[in-house]
Amino acid sequence: MSESPTSSTADDGADGGRRTVVVTGASDGIGAAMVRSLAAAGDRVVVVGRSPEKTRAVAAEIDAPYLLADFADLAQVEQLAVRLADEYPRIDVLANNAGAVFNQRTLTGDGHEMTFQVDHLSPFLLTTRLLPVLTASRARVITTSSAANLWGRVRIDDLDKEQGYSSQAAYGAAKLANILFTRELHRRHHGDGITATAFHPGGVATNFSVESGNWFSWVYGPLFNRFLLSPAQGADTGVWLATAPEGEWTSGQYYAKRKPARTNPQANDVVLAQQLWNRSEKLIATA
C-alpha cells in the first residue's frame, strides 16, 4: 500500500477526436471488462489499478496508458488526481469502479475503516479533486454500486463502523454511500454539465472478494462461478451508461440491467446525501 502512482509511457495528448475515459479498479474483473469494451468502441481509455502487473497487462492488451494507485492510501489517490488533471485536460467519463470488501474491521493508514475508504471516500476524493476538469469536459461520472445497498445503513456519526461491525454491514453501507454520492453530485453539479449515475453489476465471477476471507469469498468463489455472470456481463450496464446518449438514462439515478433499480430508503434522503458529502469533504481535507 506504499506504492506511488505510476504511469506508462507518456501520452502525447492527441486524442484524434476520441473521448477520454478513466476507469478505476480496471486491472481485473468488471473494470477490465469495461476498458476492453470501451477501447473496442473507439474510446481512449486510461486504465487505473492497484496491482502493477495486472494493470500493466490490461493496458498492454488494449494499447492504453495506465496509472497505479492504492485506494487504501488517500495520498496516492490525491497524486492520482493530480496526474490525471495534468495529463488529461479533457476527461469525458470517470468510472469509479474500484472497490473491495474485508472480513475484519481494519483501519487504513489514514485512520478510516478499510471498506468505507476504498469504496466511498477515495472515489469521493478523486472525483471532487477532478471537478474542474470534469466540469469543463461536461463529463459523465459513473460509480459501481451494488444491490448490497439494500441492507446498508449510513450513519454520519459512525461512518468508520466503530460500532456493530460486520463485513456485510460495512459493504452495504459503502455501496449505499455510492448512491448517496451520486445523488448529491447530480444535485450540486448537473447544472454545471456533469451527469452522475450508479449501477449494480449483478453477481459477477470476479476476484474482488478473494482476500476478504468471509462469506463473500465463498459465494463468489470457484464453487459458484458457474451460476454467476461473467465480468463482461457485469460490466454491461456500466458500459451502457458510459456510451448511450443521455435520455436513455437519467442523471442522479441508480441502475441494474439497464433499468432503474430499487434502492435502500436512505438512498432518497436528500439531507443525508448532503451530510455525507459535507462529512466526506472534511475527512479528505488533510489528504
N, C-alpha and C positions, 0 to 999 in steps of 0.2 A: 504493500500500500504506500510505499515511499516513492514509487516511480513517478517521474515528472512527465507531463505531456510531451509527446514527440511526434513529429510529422514525417511523412515520407518525403521524397524529393520535392523540391519547391515547385509550386504550381505557378504557371506563368500568368494566371488571371484571365486568360482569354477563354470565354465561355461559348463562343460561337452561337450565341442566342439561346443556349440551353439554360434551363433552370438549375440553380444550385440547391441541393437537398442535403441536409445534415441529419444523420441518423445515429443516435447513441445506442449503446448496447448492441452494436452491429457485428460483433465478432462471432456470433453463434445464433442459432435458433431463429426467432421471429425477426430480429434486427437484420441478420444476414440475409434472410429471405426477402425482406423489404428492399435492401440495397440492390440485390440481384434483379428484382423486378423493376425497380425504378431506373437502374442503369440500362437495362434492356429496353426500356421505354424511351431512352434518349436523354435522361437527366444526368447532370454531372453530380455525382454523389460523393460526399465526404463521409468516410467510414470512421466512426468513433467507437473505441472499445477499451477494455482493461488489459486483456492479455496481449502482449506484444506479438507472440507467434500467431495466434488465431486472427488477430486484427490485420496483421500484415498479409496473411494468407488470403483472407476475404478480399482485401483491397487489391491484391495482385490478380486475383481471379477476374475481377471486373475492371482492371486497369484504372483504379481510382486512388486518390490521395487518402491518407488516414492520419488520425491523431489518437494519442493514448491518454487516458485519464481514468483514475480510480475514483468512483463517486463516493467512496468512504472517506475521502480526503477533500474537504472544501477548498483547500488551497490549490489542488490540482484542477478542480472544476473552474475556479477563478482564472487560472492560467489558460485553461482550455477556451474559455470565453474570450480572453484577450487575443489568443492566437486566431480564433475564428473571425473575430471582428477585424483583425489586421489583414488576414489573408483573403477574406471573402467579404468585400464591401456590399455584396448582394447575397442574401440568403432567402430563397423563396419558400422553403419548407424546413422547419425544425421538427424532427420527430423525436420526442422524448421517450425512448423505448427502454433505456437502462433500468433494471430493477432486480430485486433479489428477495429471498425470504430466509430467515435464520431461525434455528431451533432454540438457541439460548439468547437471553437478553444480553447483548454485548454493546458496549459503548464504542463509538469511533474515537479517533484521536481528538476530534472536535468536541467530544463530550455528549454526543447525541446517540439515541438508540439506533442501531445499525439499519434496520428496515426503514424507519422513518427518514433517515438521512439519504440513503441510497435511492429510495423510491420517490420521495417527495422533495426534501429540502435541496438536494443537489440539482435536480431538474429545475426547481424554482430559481435557484441561484443562476444557473446557466441561462435560462430564459430571460430573467429580468436584467442581467448584465448585457444581454444582446438586444434589448428592446430598441435602442436607436437604429441598429441595422435592420431588425425585423420590421419596425415601423416604416422605415424608408423603402423597404422591399415589398411592403404590403403582404407580409408573409403569412403562411399557414403554420400554426403550431398544433401538433398532433401528439397526444400523450397516451401511452399504452396503460390502460387501467385494467380492471378485471371485474367479473361478477362477484368476486370476493368482497367488493364494496358493500354488498347487501348485508354482510354480517359485521361490518366495521362500525366503529364509533369513534368520532373525533372529539376529543376533549382538549380545549385550548389550554387548560391548566395542567394537562398531563400528556403532551404530545410525545414525550420520550418514554411513555408507558412504564413509569416507575411503580404503578400500582396495577395488580392483576395481570401481569404479563403472560401472554401465550403467543406462540408464533402465529397462530391463526388470527388472533385479535390484532396483533401488530400489522400483519399483512393486510387484513381487511381495512384497518384504519388508514393505512398508506394509500391503498387503492381508492378509498373514498376521498382522501385528500387530493388525489389526482383529479377527480371530477370537480371538487370544490374549486381547485386552482383553475381548471378550465372555465368554469362558470365566471369566476371573478376576472380572469384575463379577458374574457369576452366583454364583461361589463365595463371594464376600465379602458380597453384599447381597441374594441371593434370599431369605434368611431375614428380611430387613427389608421384604420386599414388592416389591422391584424384580425385573422379568424382563428378560433380555438375550438378544437374538438378532442374528445377522448373516445377510446373504444376498448371493447372486450375481445381478445383474440380467440377465446374458446379454450378448451382443454387441449393443449398442444404438447406433443412429444419433444421437449427441449431439455437442455441441461441446467436451466436456471435454478432448480431447487436441489441439484445433486449434492451440494455441500451442506444443505440445511440439516440433515440428519433427523428430520421429523416426518410426519405423515405425508407431506408434500413430495418428498423424495421417493416415498413408497408408491404413491398414486401415480406419479409421473415417471416412474422407473420402467425398466425393460419389461416387467411382467404385464403392464397395462398399455404398453406402447401401441399395440395393435388396435386399441379402442380409441386412441387419441388422434387429433388432427395432425397433419404434417406441418412443419414450420411455414411452408408456403401457403397452406390453407389458413393458418392462424394469422398470417400477415395480410390476407386479402382485404379485410376492411380498412386496415391502415393504409394500404396502397391505394385503395379507392378514395379515401379521404384526402390523400396527397395528390391525386390526379383528376378526379371528377370535378366538373365545374360547380362552384357554389350555386346552390339552388337544388342540386341533387342531395345535398346535405346542408345542415343549418349550424352556423357558428354558435358555440356555447352548449352544444348537445353531446350526449354520450350514446355510442352506437355498438351494436353487435349484429353480425351477419348483414351489414349494410343497412340496418334499420334502427330507429330509436329504441333504446332498451330500458328496462325497468331499473331504477336506482334505489338505493337506500333513501328513506325520507329526509335524512340530514343533507343529502346532496342538493336539495331545493331550498336550503336555509340560507337566504341571502346574507343575513347578519353573520352567520358562522363563516361563510366564504370570505367576507371582509375581514373578520377577526383572524382567520387562518393566514390570509395574505399579510396582514399587518404584523402578526407574530413572526411569520417566516422572514419578513424583512428585518426584524430586529435580530433574529438568530443568525442571519448571514452578514450582519453589519460589520463584523470583525473578520470575515473570511479573507 
